[in-house]
Amino acid sequence: MNKCFECNKPAQVDHHVVPKVLGGTKTIPLCNDCHSKVHGKNLTNLTRLKEKKLKENARKGQPPVAGLPVGYKRIGKRGSKETVIDEEKKWIPQKAFELYEKGYSLFKITEYFKTCSYFTKQGKDLSRSSAYNLLKNRLYLGEITYGGISSFNESLQIIDSKTFMNVQHLLLQNNSLIKKSKNDI
């Protein structure tokens, strides 16, 4: 097992010396305590640098690296990777939008994906909240928004505008029905 670069305790994290979002490729082993210190508010201005880079990427039509939704992947060499549609997995959001537009509930959508043996990146069943977040994600339209900056990247569009807007209307409608029924109790 690696030792922490700073204190020689057992390391739990490979910390990027230069953040990945800024093109960093080198890591050092750190224990959780030292890793927390590195990311302390007053230690560095990396947060501002990351924010600047993420806004720059949004202007270029590239979504944030972390947390790409299902249907997308990163390709290319380290430091110059690009987000593209994952042709093998784009059916997942397409099917979720199709089912919801047909009147399936979030619960029924999650049940459908269980029958397809689809699991999240963490190896879990798709939850209703994850299905909801998937249906709300504007990246499926090709829209990238970060820090108040929005851009459109047609090459990242998986769901057509009409379908997306229909589903947003249904979500809003169903959400207000749920709130009304809770208020009636």
Protein Blocks (a to p, Z undefined) as FASTA:
>chain_A
ZZdfklopacfbdcdfbafklopabdcdddfklmmmmmpmklpcklmmmmmmmmmmmmno
pacfbhpaehiacedjehiaccdddfklmmmmmmmmmmmmnopafklmmmmmmmnopacf
kopacdfklmmmmmmmmklnopaceehiacddfklpmbdfklmmmmmmmmmmmmmmmmmm
mmmZZ
